Amino acid sequence: MSEDDKRYTDPELERFLRENKEMVMRLFKEERKIMAKLFEEEKECFKEAFGEEKAKAEDFAEKSKDKAKETAQEMFNAFTDPEVQKHFMAMGLEFMMAVSALFSAMPFPDGIKDMAEKAEEARRNATENFSKASAGRDKKKEPAAPEKINIQPAQKKKAPPKAKNEDET
């Protein structure tokens, strides 16, 4: 069967459409206008409904952002509190003392023991500096001004020159 054989044709319908072509076209145009108008109305309704939800979401996001900033500031303040820093410093010094004692008690080669002695000396110096800074503060618990330390970056090691292959010469 060909395409023409499958197509349904009604002579009366065809005659009606030919005779009333202008009326059918006008009805289609009116139907198109009605559908466009309905589409625009639905679109506006959709915008209103989701516009409100969008505004709520933006408000929620702004409040969450503000709360996150506030929480981050509180955390920062907690870690930078002078009393907390004093305990962290003491903890670090205690840890250094423990490591130093461990190095002293263990059987290590002389090079390692020398390193342990240097670590102990550094710990003593840090303890003295910490004690001086704590003792020099006013009774109003003003935090000691941090000592500025000038740190120089380590020099980069130069790569050893590449050996020339016999093939390249």
HELIX and SHEET records of a PDB file:
HELIX    1   1 GLU A    3  LYS A    6  1                                   4    
HELIX    2   2 PRO A   11  GLU A   19  1                                   9    
HELIX    3   3 LYS A   21  PHE A   79  1                                  59    
HELIX    4   4 PRO A   82  ALA A  105  1                                  24    
HELIX    5   5 ASP A  110  ALA A  135  1                                  26    
END                                                                             
